[in-house]
Amino acid sequence: MSEDVIHFMPQAGVVAQENVQQFIALARDILTAFGSGLRFSENRWDITEAARLRGKNHRVIITFCTLETVDAVTTLPMAQPFGDFAKAYIRYMQGLKPAKNPHFRLSALRVIDQVLTEFGFAGAVHRIDAHVLNQAAQVIKKRYSASAAYRIGGQMEILAVFLTAKRLVTVPVIWRNSLNRPNDAVRVGAEFEKRREEKMPSARALEAVAIVFRTTTHPADQVAVGAIALMCAAPDRVGEVLTLKADCEVTVDRRDKEPAYGLRWWPEKGAEPTIKWILPMMQGVVQDALVMLRRNSDSARKVAAWYEENPGEIFLPDGLEYLRGRELQYEDVAEIVGQKSGNQFCRIHKIPTYRRGARDYLQFRDIERAVIDLLPNGFPLLDPKSDTKYSEAMFVALRHRFRHNLTTPMPCMIEAVTHGVISDALGNRVGHGVQSVFSRLDLTEEDGTPIAITSHQFRHYLNTLAQKGGMSQLDIAKWSGRKDVRQNRAYDHVSAEEMIGQIQASVGNEDELFGPPARVDIRLPVSRAKFEAKHGTVGHTTEIGFCEHDFTMLPCQLHRDCINCIEHVCVKGDAKKTLQIHRQLDDARRYLDKAQDGVREGFEGADRWRDHYRETVARLEELCRLLDDPDVPDGTNIKLKNPLADSPIRLADRQHQGLPQRGIDLDVLSDLMNDQEDDNAAA
């Protein structure tokens, strides 16, 4: 009976399906993202050339398979036409907004494909709606970590906007990502300590790095620990380190000071090429590391230069030039490729041989062709972003240099030092039997477990040291190669106790931080002016400063309205919080305009909002003037003061009686922080 039922398809659904097919045809036949030769029909795409990551040489593969088979040996394709739509969307978005890692986009599509199938709409792109995306969000929350879930949810939100804008769905999709960003603002408790330990190297690991740096003699270990030394001197990403040029050093003379010493860097995530200056205490370490690195890469740069100048010809080590163009035997091949057995090399690379008498012979041109085929992808450029050639690179090595089971590397071929080499050296595969620079010297953690750290932990460590030392957010961002100071937050692991110590030093009263004094004395009433002339105790930090509200008193009556509070303090020189204050001023001006429009249109209560925002704008303008004034030194504490301001109870009473509200003035209470060392320079 069900076969006789004809399902009604609304016109919007027909149009959406047609639009989906046209979109797929556009991406398949016209777009060129990932290369014009991309085989669109295949479910496994090699996108290495478009998504190559600095410091890594492995292939980048994306597979358009179902969520349940993504980790299986044999994968299953997504339902059609959703599978083709997923390919079209990935390709379209790569051209619109290129991503080095499209896997978050693809993960969102896999989850939606599964939910559509569960709802009985397998492959039906036009049936995606808010209900489908809500269920997908639940699947994501259960399957992925909080950090990954937040990013995948963000990609679903982008997809929802795209589907509606391009009319690919029957009903417009209005959906917002409900998967929250992991809260990393809490600085106390077991969860914070666990996160801090995961992000930062242990004290024992840092000590072990120093021991290895001064004692190791193995060339491969010296290259790895040299990279680690550079990452201990400046907060660098491993990809930035591994693409350094051999002539990266810069020295600039300074009047009446020691010359400034730094290294040229090409940041990965948007910041402009820069010079990172090295602190004097680390200058000797960096210079020793560079000497060690150059010593281990000079021969590889020589080989790279040969191939750049002699394309199509094989490099022959000293003493073997007489073999060029001759008939070879296995012993000759072994000398050329640096292996014990030339027979094995010929067998692996399928070199044709011919027998004469009792011996096998080979043609030189066949060996030459096989060796040249081993040149790295993209040769002669190691890093197109900085135009660094292999012959100029600091981290280039003879092939097989890092295979400890071989006695000698391949003298006629080169390779780039990769992130995997550094990761193995730091102990991340000790559990799989791969020795690290620490295990070869029998160095362990305090509890005897193997030392295993990541290259990125040094970046977190140095950023946290800079935060503790009082370095400005702008300087931290520039030092770290970031274009947005907001990115500093993810690398700030200063504990609550350490923050309290900073506030104590800023406020200048270490004896009265929280709670009542140890001895209770009789305190006579004092005037408001005398009370405010004395520093209050610190209650908590805010997004634009810190509050001196004592928690032994009543809870704050102006919570989240800090700009109109007489207990709030802003510190001159904090770039991140100054930017936030300017944004609050822009918002307040916009809201004031809306309130004034409401008053003109006769909206009930609009006049109260207008008066509130007038005073808020006035206070913010004066505060911004002081924060931007070059005559006000950095470190000055600026407090918004109004000794005659009404309390909330008195204000309500005055409003009830129809009395006018008293105005609000702005004043600077804090003394200048004299005789304080420049923490930015020390950091």
KELUM-306387 format. One record per residue (C-alpha): x, z, y. Coordinates in steps of 0.001 Angstrom, whole numbers, padded with zeros to 6 digits, always signed. Example, Ala and Ser with C-alpha at 12.3 -4.5 7.8 and 13.67 -1.06 7.14 Angstrom:
+012300+007800-004500 +013670+007140-001060 
***
This chain:
+000000+000000+000000 +002863+000844+002327 +004099-002749+001988 +001002-003928+003869 +001636-001685+006889 +002954-003534+009942 +004918-001254+012234 +004377-001766+015952 +007519-002407+017982 +007107-001823+021743 +008526-004480+024042 +011206-002062+025276 +012429-001692+021677 +012629-005463+021190 +014573-005877+024435 +016926-003034+023500 +017680-004588+020089 +018370-007953+021695 +020663-006301+024255 +022575-004563+021453 +023199-007912+019713 +024327-009515+022975 +026650-006606+023672 +028195-006906+020197 +028688-010667+020701 +030362-010045+024065 +032846-007583+022605 +033498-009699+019503 +033894-013131+021109 +035003-012592+024706 +036730-009231+025252 +040469-008979+024539 +041117-005210+024528 +043387-004342+021556 +044538-007985+021582 +042844-011371+021389 +043818-011631+017716 +041922-008481+016707 +039916-008971+013518 +036632-007594+014754 +034859-007818+011409 +037323-005488+009660 +036559-001776+009495 +040209-000751+009876 +041930-001603+013166 +045651-001316+013858 +045796-000551+017599 +049432+000552+017735 +050450-001791+020543 +047572-000684+022787 +047733+003022+021978 +051446+003580+021454 +052425+007183+022201 +055778+007974+023799 +058231+009522+021389 +056291+008367+018317 +056771+005246+016223 +054024+005598+013607 +051125+003157+013375 +047892+004050+015169 +044934+003186+012944 +041218+003709+013608 +038645+003349+010843 +034963+002639+011407 +033665+004708+008516 +031011+007340+007928 +031622+010936+008917 +031529+012183+005337 +034221+009743+004109 +036601+009950+007057 +039107+011998+005025 +038471+010275+001711 +040832+007838+000001 +038041+005263-000154 +035905+005129+002991 +032363+003818+003472 +031408+001703+006506 +028813+002799+009041 +025292+001440+008721 +024656-001902+010431 +024190-002883+013181 +025463+000506+014366 +028876-000196+012812 +029311-003376+014876 +027998-001588+017956 +030604+001168+017440 +033365-001463+017321 +031993-003180+020411 +031722+000108+022309 +035282+001206+021431 +036651-002170+022526 +034552-002307+025692 +035523+001222+026765 +039198+000538+026041 +039075-002289+028558 +037035-000266+031045 +038907+003037+030711 +041917+002791+028365 +042551+005825+026161 +045752+006613+024313 +043646+008413+021746 +040227+006768+021142 +039517+009097+018213 +037215+011390+020227 +035050+008381+021130 +035000+007294+017510 +034201+010810+016265 +031125+010916+018509 +029957+007588+017085 +030482+008751+013490 +028349+011843+014053 +025536+009822+015673 +025653+007347+012774 +025132+010219+010334 +022253+011754+012321 +020464+008405+012640 +020668+008017+008878 +019340+011543+008312 +016389+010796+010637 +015556+007592+008735 +016847+005286+011487 +020037+004095+009728 +021971+001688+011958 +019270+001586+014655 +021186+001891+017929 +018010+001513+020000 +016497+004655+018380 +019126+006985+019898 +017464+009590+022111 +018004+013156+023330 +016708+014555+020022 +019312+012566+018076 +022089+013704+020412 +020976+017343+020246 +021179+017235+016453 +024554+015496+016698 +025792+018299+018946 +024872+020823+016246 +026810+018831+013640 +029825+018668+015937 +029698+022410+016622 +029799+023205+012902 +032440+020649+011926 +035049+020761+014720 +037024+023373+016607 +035622+024532+019957 +038172+022489+021895 +037569+019286+019917 +033787+019811+019965 +033790+020053+023765 +035667+016751+024064 +033525+014938+021519 +030397+016231+023258 +031760+014884+026523 +032138+011455+024919 +028515+011625+023733 +027405+012341+027299 +029302+009256+028500 +027709+007231+025693 +024209+008411+026717 +024757+007183+030274 +026111+003873+028951 +023167+003279+026581 +020647+003863+029363 +022493+001837+032003 +022844-001182+029681 +019262-000859+028350 +020377-000533+024746 +017785+002143+023873 +014007+002072+023809 +013655+005229+025900 +016173+006184+028638 +018471+008934+027402 +019022+011864+029756 +021424+014207+027990 +024127+016632+029054 +026899+018054+026938 +025770+021476+025708 +029076+022193+023949 +030950+024457+026330 +034626+024322+027115 +036469+027131+025289 +036747+030162+027541 +040429+030788+028178 +039868+033026+031208 +039640+036276+029207 +043053+037933+029242 +042457+040999+027105 +041639+041663+023490 +042701+040375+020106 +041469+036835+020757 +043614+036484+023887 +046683+037917+022129 +046189+035517+019225 +045865+032540+021576 +048930+033662+023516 +050997+033968+020334 +049925+030521+019186 +050818+028902+022501 +054140+030684+023142 +057361+030893+021097 +058269+034346+019833 +061227+036266+021257 +063020+035858+017936 +062432+032093+017971 +063948+031811+021469 +066956+033807+020316 +067321+031538+017270 +067278+028427+019480 +070237+029781+021435 +072143+030572+018209 +071570+027101+016776 +072548+025435+020059 +075959+027133+020023 +076761+027002+016291 +075310+023901+014601 +077700+021072+013752 +075325+018697+011967 +074767+015577+014155 +071034+015400+013429 +070578+019089+014275 +072585+018659+017476 +070259+015895+018639 +067178+018012+017900 +068501+021207+019473 +069751+019221+022487 +066168+018103+023105 +064988+021704+022731 +067560+022848+025301 +066180+020364+027849 +062649+021596+027183 +063825+025163+027782 +065170+024168+031213 +062028+022462+032537 +058396+022285+031335 +058555+018820+029794 +056475+017043+027194 +058427+015926+024159 +057535+012281+024867 +059100+012589+028319 +062284+014072+026861 +062609+011414+024164 +062421+008576+026713 +065149+009920+029008 +067860+007491+030030 +071478+008293+029266 +072272+008263+033010 +069436+010603+033957 +071576+013134+035889 +071264+013450+039680 +073457+015537+042005 +072635+015928+045709 +074908+017631+048227 +073351+020366+050375 +074683+021849+053598 +076207+025317+053100 +074887+025444+049523 +075894+024391+046059 +074875+020808+045194 +071401+020446+043715 +071394+019238+040111 +068438+017560+038417 +067254+014960+035919 +065160+011822+036439 +061810+011959+034635 +058887+009648+033992 +055848+011928+033502 +053309+010918+030878 +049937+011801+032411 +049597+010099+035740 +052191+011778+037951 +054774+009634+039737 +058402+009373+038518 +060320+012325+039866 +063511+014348+039789 +063185+017729+038135 +065699+020115+039630 +067433+022466+037217 +067848+026146+038039 +071500+027143+038498 +071302+029565+035551 +070331+026667+033233 +072572+023997+034711 +075479+024657+032338 +073173+024609+029299 +071649+021274+030328 +075031+019703+030964 +076340+020878+027572 +073198+019514+025913 +073623+016108+027557 +077276+015907+026478 +076219+016675+022911 +073368+014156+023007 +075524+011346+024407 +078197+012006+021812 +075659+011518+019047 +074006+008430+020547 +076933+006420+021953 +077379+004398+018753 +073653+003579+018591 +073634+002370+022214 +076605+000161+021391 +074698-001418+018506 +071586-001861+020684 +073625-003593+023388 +075033-005975+020740 +071552-007045+019640 +070440-007486+023252 +073408-009781+023941 +073407-011544+020552 +069796-012131+019494 +069444-013372+015942 +072860-012096+014856 +073707-008987+012871 +076018-006293+014210 +078998-005727+011942 +081009-002490+012095 +084701-002557+012939 +086729-004091+010149 +083856-006093+008655 +083708-009042+011040 +085518-011192+008448 +082337-011110+006316 +080256-013018+008882 +078960-016261+007388 +080639-015712+004023 +079335-015448+000512 +078760-011752-000238 +078784-009434-003213 +076955-006126-003605 +080043-004180-002508 +080112-006125+000770 +076423-005437+001363 +076990-001722+000755 +079659-001626+003493 +077459-003502+005970 +074370-001315+005513 +076246+001951+004923 +074820+002724+001487 +076470+003524-001813 +074748+000641-003554 +074187-002779-002050 +072112-003649-005103 +069370-001216-004085 +069156-002640-000533 +068890-006179-001868 +066190-005204-004343 +064078-003387-001716 +064304-006271+000752 +063969-008968-001924 +067247-010692-001101 +067725-013775-003288 +070842-013683-005491 +072563-016160-007712 +074937-015564-010572 +078333-017144-011043 +080338-016014-013979 +079871-012301-014525 +078971-011436-010910 +075992-011711-008557 +076394-013315-005121 +074320-013434-001942 +074257-015508+001235 +075226-013738+004483 +072292-015300+006344 +069816-013629+003948 +071332-010192+004571 +071425-010923+008308 +067736-011860+008370 +066714-008743+006392 +068662-006415+008707 +067389-008016+011920 +063819-007591+010640 +064479-003838+010799 +064825-003850+014594 +062267-001434+016143 +058935-002738+017392 +059170-003809+021012 +062964-004149+020996 +064830-004242+023380 +062435-001876+025236 +062181+001655+023912 +059718+002726+026629 +057901-000019+028576 +056521+002515+031066 +059970+003335+032454 +061584+000021+031407 +064089+001984+029322 +066017-000172+026866 +067465+001091+023609 +070930+000440+025039 +070119+002821+027933 +068252+005539+026058 +069527+009055+025485 +067541+009571+022294 +068524+006604+020169 +070332+006932+016843 +071694+004896+013979 +069014+004257+011378 +068629+007042+008770 +070641+009458+010938 +067999+012120+010270 +067740+011665+006518 +069783+014591+005256 +069855+013211+001713 +072042+010297+002875 +075734+010866+003529 +076007+008181+006216 +073503+006446+008511 +073073+002678+008646 +075887+001476+010973 +074282-001893+011770 +070775-000747+012762 +069193+001639+015274 +066018+003683+015648 +064450+005906+018297 +064410+009674+017897 +060746+010490+017359 +058492+013476+017820 +058448+013870+014040 +062203+014424+014003 +061908+017218+016580 +058895+018708+014807 +060743+018827+011478 +063784+020376+013151 +061580+023120+014625 +060309+024083+011174 +056833+022565+011083 +057305+021220+007552 +059290+024053+006041 +056314+024759+003806 +056663+021232+002402 +060330+021637+001554 +061752+020057+004740 +064592+022165+006116 +064702+023057+009811 +067592+023793+012134 +066742+027463+011622 +066448+027503+007834 +069830+025769+007449 +071374+028765+009250 +069174+031349+007465 +067435+032340+010709 +063953+033841+010338 +061328+035754+012308 +061529+039544+012523 +059304+039899+009449 +061376+037467+007392 +058965+034524+007615 +060333+031070+008486 +060593+030212+012168 +058172+027414+013018 +057503+026454+016637 +056199+023355+018411 +057850+021462+021222 +054809+022093+023449 +055226+025869+023193 +058234+025687+025496 +056048+024040+028145 +053499+026857+027847 +056308+029426+027970 +057920+028080+031158 +054554+027667+032900 +053672+031274+032107 +057036+032461+033444 +056341+030522+036652 +052886+032122+036945 +054369+035601+036436 +057073+034898+039000 +054547+034000+041696 +055325+030285+041882 +052617+028421+043801 +050121+026339+041817 +051231+023179+043597 +054884+023787+042741 +054012+024536+039110 +052058+021287+038892 +054904+019283+040426 +057505+020996+038228 +055407+020211+035157 +054711+016602+036118 +050969+017016+036711 +048870+015264+039326 +046101+017908+039327 +046793+021614+039890 +043664+022479+037867 +045567+021501+034732 +047813+024553+035256 +045068+026809+033935 +045498+025714+030318 +049155+026778+030435 +048671+030168+032094 +049010+032981+029520 +049733+035886+031860 +048117+038987+030384 +045798+041366+032225 +048535+044007+032396 +050941+041513+033954 +048312+040422+036477 +047674+044038+037431 +051385+044444+038064 +051319+041431+040379 +048324+042814+042286 +049989+046212+042564 +053027+044618+044117 +050834+042610+046492 +048599+045493+047561 +051467+047941+047755 +049700+050960+046275 +050735+051478+042648 +049428+055049+042454 +045758+054252+043036 +044799+051199+041027 +041613+052123+039167 +039424+055222+038904 +039515+058598+040633 +042724+060468+041417 +044005+063036+038932 +043251+065944+041322 +039897+066157+043103 +040201+067232+046725 +037520+067778+049329 +037303+064643+051455 +035628+064835+054845 +033663+061828+056091 +035614+059287+058117 +034543+056415+060313 +034155+052939+058869 +037057+051663+060998 +039444+054320+059641 +038249+053668+056102 +038905+049936+056369 +042270+050439+057988 +043469+051807+054635 +044060+049482+051639 +041315+049836+049067 +041970+049790+045353 +041730+046481+043527 +038673+045784+041416 +039101+042219+040135 +040384+038758+040989 +038092+035944+042141 +038361+032179+042307 +039528+032382+045954 +041390+035713+046141 +040944+039292+044954 +038477+042100+045601 +039306+045651+046649 +035978+047066+045512 +036635+050352+043706 +034830+050477+040371 +034295+054239+040830 +031783+053312+043549 +028465+051500+043104 +028551+048030+041515 +029230+045208+043931 +026187+044383+046055 +027525+040956+047041 +028631+039657+043647 +029666+035958+043858 +029097+035958+047626 +032711+036943+048307 +033018+034961+051518 +030498+037315+053182 +032079+040474+051732 +034193+042915+053746 +036209+043979+050668 +037511+040550+049720 +041108+039446+050392 +042563+035918+050413 +046315+035325+050066 +047930+032659+052246 +050016+030147+050278 +048050+029900+047027 +047456+026131+046909 +044852+026274+044128 +042671+028875+045840 +043127+027303+049270 +041790+024044+047839 +038796+025924+046410 +038072+027516+049818 +038104+024086+051492 +035680+022834+048851 +033389+025797+049531 +033442+024896+053226 +032446+021293+052455 +029613+022541+050231 +028422+025077+052821 +028312+022403+055551 +026292+020142+053272 +023840+022946+052444 +023541+023853+056131 +022526+020261+056924 +019867+020409+054208 +018566+023757+055484 +018348+022392+059035 +016418+019381+057721 +014084+021823+055970 +013496+023752+059217 +012651+020517+061048 +010206+019574+058298 +008580+023016+058402 +009524+024280+054919 +008765+027968+054392 +011933+030104+054298 +014257+027310+055410 +015171+029222+058572 +016648+032094+056532 +018848+029700+054564 +019886+027998+057820 +020984+031310+059350 +022853+032286+056172 +024788+029043+055991 +025565+029063+059718 +027424+032329+059317 +029001+031242+056025 +030292+028018+057603 +031642+029944+060596 +033536+032386+058372 +034918+029628+056143 +036043+027551+059130 +037941+030474+060597 +039431+031334+057193 +040574+027728+056660 +042102+027691+060131 +044207+030731+059262 +045171+029399+055834 +046278+026072+057345 +048065+027657+060321 +051850+027115+059882 +052482+030179+062057 +050855+032433+059435 +053529+033080+056771 +052836+032520+053074 +051958+035775+051343 +049828+037084+054211 +046722+038950+053021 +043659+037748+054972 +040616+039998+054828 +037142+039088+056049 +036115+042048+058175 +032874+043095+059841 +032866+046850+060587 +029397+046596+062176 +027839+044625+059342 +024615+045981+057887 +024578+047297+054347 +022092+045528+052031 +019612+048439+052405 +019924+048533+056214 +019649+044739+056342 +016407+044777+054350 +015041+047498+056646 +015950+045530+059773 +014335+042393+058385 +011206+044408+057525 +011072+045654+061125 +011654+042168+062500 +014966+043183+064108 +017695+040564+064510 +020570+040613+062020 +023936+041553+063469 +026556+038836+063688 +029628+038565+061490 +033161+038348+062834 +036363+037355+061051 +039575+039318+061382 +042937+039518+059691 +043636+043076+058470 +046734+042835+056280 +050246+043309+057591 +052679+040462+057019 +054689+040792+053834 +058110+041222+055398 +061435+041409+053574 +059949+039799+050436 +062141+037448+048411 +061044+033846+047920 +059436+033978+044466 +059000+030218+044382 +062740+029645+044548 +063410+032328+041947 +060858+030817+039564 
***
